[in-house]
Amino acid sequence: NFELLPKLFANIGHDMYDCFSRIKDDNQNHRSTLRLGGARVVRYDASSGQIELGFHRDGLLLTCNIALSDDDCDYSGGGTIVQALGEEPVRLKRGHALIHPGDVLHCGAPIASGRRYVLVLFLLDTTIIPHDRYCAERGEREMSLARHMSDPDEKERHLSNAAKHFADAME
């Protein structure tokens, strides 16, 4: 949930919690309605061929990309292209964040060398997307995946994920 964000950002050294609160464009909504809808670390690795992520939309209210790699020494190239901002990639220093609406078309620009890591957070607003419904739908997807798994460990992983999503829906 959204209360986890200050803990995540404490190590990065920026008060992103207040930044997200200020993004809200009307006084009726405030940070208590924002929820962390998901998070993942995206890895780009030139040596393995995973050098880019094509244009896509994330679908939730906000997407926050936080650079975990140093663009001066860990990799070359890369960045995030946000179609609404033009064709030039936005390149971030380690610990800096790019926040954009989740439904804006964007992509991970190709790296030329090295490894690039990005922490991506997906935020939703319970006044727009009901948190309980969103979590329950994610739980249903995990259950569906579990039904089609023949590997017992994979099945168990999906069932465990489903249980977490259903528990989150009850909060």
Phi, psi and chi 1 to 4 in degrees:
 res  aa     phi    psi   chi1   chi2   chi3   chi4
   1 ASN       -  177.8   66.1   31.2      -      -
   2 PHE   -65.4  -24.5 -165.7   60.5      -      -
   3 GLU   -65.3  -18.4  -72.8   70.9   34.3      -
   4 LEU   -73.9  -22.3  -67.4  175.3      -      -
   5 LEU   -59.1  -44.7  -69.8  176.0      -      -
   6 PRO   -58.6  -34.1  -22.7   31.5      -      -
   7 LYS   -67.9  -40.8  -65.2  174.2 -173.9  171.7
   8 LEU   -62.1  -43.9  -75.3  171.2      -      -
   9 PHE   -83.9  -12.8  -68.5  113.2      -      -
  10 ALA   -58.7  -37.7      -      -      -      -
  11 ASN   -76.7  -20.2  -65.4  -31.6      -      -
  12 ILE   -85.4  -26.2  -63.8  173.3      -      -
  13 GLY    91.6   15.1      -      -      -      -
  14 HIS  -124.2  144.8  -63.1  -77.3      -      -
  15 ASP   -89.2   70.9 -165.6   -7.2      -      -
  16 MET   -68.1  -26.1  -63.3  -64.3  -67.3      -
  17 TYR   -56.3  -49.0 -171.3   74.4      -      -
  18 ASP   -68.8  -33.8  -73.7  -23.0      -      -
  19 CYS   -60.1  -45.8  177.8      -      -      -
  20 PHE   -63.1  -37.1  -73.8  127.2      -      -
  21 SER   -63.5  -37.5  -61.1      -      -      -
  22 ARG   -75.0  -18.7  -78.1 -177.4 -108.0  135.6
  23 ILE   -67.6  -31.5  -71.5  172.7      -      -
  24 LYS   -55.7  131.1  -57.8  -63.0  -70.3 -172.1
  25 ASP   -98.0    5.8   59.6    0.9      -      -
  26 ASP  -142.1  159.4   61.7   57.3      -      -
  27 ASN   -77.0  -13.8  -67.5  -31.5      -      -
  28 GLN   -75.7  -29.0  -65.4  173.9  -14.9      -
  29 ASN  -100.1  142.0  -66.1  -37.9      -      -
  30 HIS  -146.6 -179.1   50.3   81.2      -      -
  31 ARG   -61.2  -17.9   65.9 -173.4 -179.8 -164.1
  32 SER   -69.1  -15.7   68.0      -      -      -
  33 THR   -94.9   -7.5   64.2      -      -      -
  34 LEU   -84.5  141.0  -68.1  174.8      -      -
  35 ARG  -134.4  149.1  -63.3  -71.2 -177.0  -90.1
  36 LEU   -79.9  109.8 -176.2   60.7      -      -
  37 GLY   -85.3  -14.8      -      -      -      -
  38 GLY   170.4  162.7      -      -      -      -
  39 ALA  -153.6  146.2      -      -      -      -
  40 ARG  -156.7  155.7   68.0 -179.0   54.0  146.1
  41 VAL   -99.8  124.4  173.4      -      -      -
  42 VAL  -100.2  131.0  177.8      -      -      -
  43 ARG  -114.4  128.4 -179.7 -177.5   79.1  157.2
  44 TYR  -110.2  129.6  -59.0   89.0      -      -
  45 ASP  -139.2  110.1 -174.6  -15.2      -      -
  46 ALA   -62.0  -35.1      -      -      -      -
  47 SER   -70.3  -25.7   65.9      -      -      -
  48 SER   -99.6   -2.6   70.5      -      -      -
  49 GLY    90.5   -5.0      -      -      -      -
  50 GLN   -86.7   83.2  175.8   57.5   41.5      -
  51 ILE  -105.6  -12.5   61.7  168.4      -      -
  52 GLU  -155.3  167.9   64.8 -172.8  -36.8      -
  53 LEU  -131.7  120.1 -177.6   59.3      -      -
  54 GLY   -61.9  169.9      -      -      -      -
  55 PHE   -59.8  136.5  -85.0   99.7      -      -
  56 HIS  -161.4  171.6   62.9  -79.0      -      -
  57 ARG  -121.7  145.0  -69.7 -179.9  169.0   84.6
  58 ASP   -91.6  -27.7  -63.4  -37.0      -      -
  59 GLY    92.8  -20.5      -      -      -      -
  60 LEU   -94.1  180.0  -66.1 -178.6      -      -
  61 LEU   -58.7  -53.8  179.5   67.3      -      -
  62 LEU  -133.4  147.7  -64.7  171.5      -      -
  63 THR  -118.1  134.1  -62.0      -      -      -
  64 CYS  -122.4  116.7  176.8      -      -      -
  65 ASN  -101.6  122.3  -60.7  -52.4      -      -
  66 ILE  -116.0  121.1  -56.5  167.5      -      -
  67 ALA   -70.9  125.2      -      -      -      -
  68 LEU  -103.1  -11.8  -59.4  178.5      -      -
  69 SER  -110.6  157.0  -57.5      -      -      -
  70 ASP   -92.2  116.1 -171.4  -16.5      -      -
  71 ASP   -69.7   -9.2   67.9  -17.2      -      -
  72 ASP   -85.9  -25.5  -67.5  -28.1      -      -
  73 CYS  -135.7  -20.0   61.5      -      -      -
  74 ASP   -84.6  -28.7  -66.6  -26.2      -      -
  75 TYR  -159.5  166.9   66.1   93.7      -      -
  76 SER  -127.3  152.8   63.3      -      -      -
  77 GLY    81.8 -149.4      -      -      -      -
  78 GLY    74.0 -163.8      -      -      -      -
  79 GLY   108.0 -179.6      -      -      -      -
  80 THR  -117.8  126.2  -56.9      -      -      -
  81 ILE   -97.4  120.5  -61.5  172.5      -      -
  82 VAL  -107.0  113.1  179.0      -      -      -
  83 GLN   -51.8  -38.9 -170.8  177.6   48.6      -
  84 ALA   -66.6  -18.3      -      -      -      -
  85 LEU   -98.4   -5.7  -60.9  176.8      -      -
  86 GLY   116.5 -164.0      -      -      -      -
  87 GLU   -97.2  -12.4  -63.1  178.6   13.2      -
  88 GLU   -79.7  133.4  -78.7  -62.0  -50.8      -
  89 PRO   -69.2  143.5   -3.8    9.6      -      -
  90 VAL   -85.7  118.8  176.7      -      -      -
  91 ARG  -107.7  129.8  -61.4 -161.5   47.0  177.4
  92 LEU  -111.1  145.2  -58.1  170.8      -      -
  93 LYS   -74.4  155.0  -59.8  -76.4 -174.9 -159.1
  94 ARG   -55.4  131.8 -178.5  175.3   36.6 -148.2
  95 GLY    90.3  -10.9      -      -      -      -
  96 HIS   -88.4  157.6  -71.8 -143.3      -      -
  97 ALA  -126.6  148.2      -      -      -      -
  98 LEU  -116.1  123.0  168.9   66.1      -      -
  99 ILE  -116.3  129.4  -56.5  167.9      -      -
 100 HIS  -146.9  159.2   60.8   82.6      -      -
 101 PRO   -59.2  139.2  -22.9   33.1      -      -
 102 GLY   -64.6  -24.2      -      -      -      -
 103 ASP   -91.1    7.1   61.9   -8.2      -      -
 104 VAL   -83.9  134.2  169.4      -      -      -
 105 LEU   -66.0  129.5 -162.1   59.5      -      -
 106 HIS  -154.2  166.3   61.7  -76.7      -      -
 107 CYS  -151.4  162.7   73.9      -      -      -
 108 GLY   -90.5  114.4      -      -      -      -
 109 ALA   -66.8  149.5      -      -      -      -
 110 PRO   -65.0  138.9    8.3  -10.7      -      -
 111 ILE   -89.0  152.7   62.0  170.4      -      -
 112 ALA   -95.7  -30.1      -      -      -      -
 113 SER  -159.0  161.1   64.3      -      -      -
 114 GLY    82.3 -161.5      -      -      -      -
 115 ARG  -127.9  137.2  -72.7 -167.4 -177.1  113.0
 116 ARG  -124.0  129.7  174.5 -176.5  177.8 -136.9
 117 TYR  -118.9  136.6  -67.1   92.0      -      -
 118 VAL  -134.0  129.1 -179.0      -      -      -
 119 LEU   -88.5  121.3  172.9   60.6      -      -
 120 VAL  -113.0  124.8 -177.4      -      -      -
 121 LEU  -110.8  138.7  -55.6  176.3      -      -
 122 PHE  -115.1  118.7  -53.7   99.4      -      -
 123 LEU  -109.6  141.5  -59.5  173.3      -      -
 124 LEU  -124.9  162.9   60.3   90.3      -      -
 125 ASP  -117.1  124.0 -175.7  -37.3      -      -
 126 THR   -66.6  -16.3   58.2      -      -      -
 127 THR   -81.2  -14.3   63.5      -      -      -
 128 ILE  -105.6  -49.7  -62.1  170.2      -      -
 129 ILE  -118.9  110.4  -60.4  172.4      -      -
 130 PRO   -57.2  124.0  -21.0   31.5      -      -
 131 HIS   -56.9  -43.2  178.5   66.6      -      -
 132 ASP   -64.6  -40.9   56.7  -17.0      -      -
 133 ARG   -66.7  -43.3 -170.6 -175.2   85.8 -143.6
 134 TYR   -59.8  -48.3  174.2   76.7      -      -
 135 CYS   -64.7  -40.1  -68.0      -      -      -
 136 ALA   -64.3  -38.9      -      -      -      -
 137 GLU   -64.8  -38.9  -73.5  171.8   -0.6      -
 138 ARG   -65.3  -38.3  -70.5  178.7   70.8 -171.3
 139 GLY   -62.7  -42.2      -      -      -      -
 140 GLU   -62.0  -40.7  -71.8  -68.7  -24.2      -
 141 ARG   -62.4  -42.5  -82.4 -165.0  -60.4  -89.1
 142 GLU   -64.4  -39.6  -70.3  -70.3  -19.0      -
 143 MET   -62.2  -42.7  -68.7  -69.1  -70.9      -
 144 SER   -61.8  -43.6  177.6      -      -      -
 145 LEU   -62.9  -41.1  -71.1  169.0      -      -
 146 ALA   -61.8  -37.6      -      -      -      -
 147 ARG   -62.1  -26.9  -81.0 -167.0  -77.6  -83.8
 148 HIS   -99.4    6.3  -63.4   93.1      -      -
 149 MET   -91.2  132.2  -69.0  -69.2  138.0      -
 150 SER   -94.8  -27.8   57.2      -      -      -
 151 ASP   -74.8  120.1  179.1   -6.7      -      -
 152 PRO   -60.0  -35.2  -11.4   16.2      -      -
 153 ASP   -67.6  -41.2  -68.6  -24.7      -      -
 154 GLU   -66.1  -41.4  -78.3  -64.3  -53.9      -
 155 LYS   -61.0  -45.1 -178.2  175.6  -86.8 -153.0
 156 GLU   -62.7  -39.9  175.7   60.9   30.5      -
 157 ARG   -61.8  -45.5 -176.5  176.2   66.4   80.5
 158 HIS   -67.1  -39.0  -73.1  -67.8      -      -
 159 LEU   -65.7  -38.6  -70.2  172.3      -      -
 160 SER   -64.1  -43.5  176.4      -      -      -
 161 ASN   -61.9  -41.3  -74.0  -18.2      -      -
 162 ALA   -60.6  -44.6      -      -      -      -
 163 ALA   -60.2  -40.0      -      -      -      -
 164 LYS   -64.6  -42.9  -70.6  175.4 -168.8  172.2
 165 HIS   -65.1  -42.0  -68.0  -53.3      -      -
 166 PHE   -65.3  -38.4  -72.0  128.9      -      -
 167 ALA   -64.0  -41.6      -      -      -      -
 168 ASP   -62.2  -35.2  -74.8  -14.4      -      -
 169 ALA   -64.3  -27.1      -      -      -      -
 170 MET   -83.1  -11.8  -59.4  -55.5  -70.9      -
 171 GLU   -67.6      -  -76.1 -173.8   -0.2      -
